[in-house]
Amino acid sequence: MSGSEGERVPDEWVDYLVAQPETGMGYWVVSVRLNDGRSFDRVVVNNGLITQVHGHGQVPFEPEEIVEMRVTHDKWKFNP
């Protein structure tokens, strides 16, 4: 499901993120809940793109499925 650079976050979530403190320079680590009830912790949003999801080689969902997003700053070893 992931594009070569990542999956673009819908504008409503970008607006939410820019109002939150960054986890690091230009990125946030968030948890997301999807419209089908699945949830993913440790999701990296970098410059408006979902670039990594902990434990997955690619983004395992479409950004339009997100119904809840929460900044957690729950880092792990990754390259933002």
Helices and strands as residue ranges (DSSP letters): E 7-8, H 11-18, E 27-34, E 39-46, E 49-53, G 63-65, E 66-71
